[in-house]
Amino acid sequence: MPTLVIDSATEACSVALLDGADLVAGDWRMLGRGHAEQLVPMIAALPGQGRADRIAVAIGPGSFTGVRVGRAAARALAVAWGADLVGYPTLALVAAMARAERGALPVAVAMTGGHGEWFTQGFAADGSPSRALASLAPADAAAATQEALVAGSQAEALVAARGDGAALALWPDARAFAVLPPAALTATVDPLYGRAPDAKLPVSSVALAR
C-alpha cells in the first residue's frame, strides 16, 4: 500500500512516500520553526504530489504547533484523497531508528520538551514501550533512565548528566517509517502532547455568574 508519511512534531520536518516498505522519495529538514510554511511544498514535491492510499502522521509529543500542523495537513489530504489515516508516536519512531542502527537493544528516548524539560520514554528490544512517556526536568530524566543506549535530540545531554551509557543523537525522520513496529500505529490521530498545554481556556461568564 502506498503510504505518505508526515512528521513535523519536532524541530525537524520530514515527509516520505513509501511503496510498502520501500522508500520511493522523501525529504528531511532541520527547521526549528516554519513548519506550516514548508510542509505542504515538501509534500507537493514528492512524486505524484505525495498522493497515497494511506497517510501516517506523527502525533507527538513535541512542539504543540508542529503536531497541529502535521495533523491538519494529514487530515485534509486524507479527506481529499479518500485515504486511510493512521498516527504514530514520535518517540516510538526515534527508538525504532536507534534499533535499526545499533541492533535489537532496549533504548531510552530523550527529546526536547517545553520549559526546559525533556520528553523521555523507554522501549524494549522488540520496540514495545517499557517505561511510560514523561516530561521531566533534565536531572529527573537522567535519574529515571536506566537503559544503556539513549537516543534522541537530548541523548548526549542525558548521558552526560547520568555519567554513563551510549548516546545516539537522532531526530524523527519520516523516511525511516518502515522500521517502525506495526503495533506502534494507532487508528486515531489524537495529539500526544506529553504534558499539559501552557494556555488554559478562559472561564466563561456563565461560570463566573454561578
Secondary structure, DSSP 8 states (H G I E B T S, - for coil): -EEEEEE-SSSEEEEEEEETTEEEEEEEEE-SS-HHHHHHHHHHTSGGGG--SEEEEE--SS-HHHHHHHHHHHHHHHHHHT-EEEEE-HHHHHHHHHHHHH-S--EEEEEE-STT-EEEEEE-TTS-EEEEEEEE-HHHHHHH---SEEESTTHHHHHHHHT-SEEE-----GGGGGGS-GGG-BS------SS--S------HHHHH-
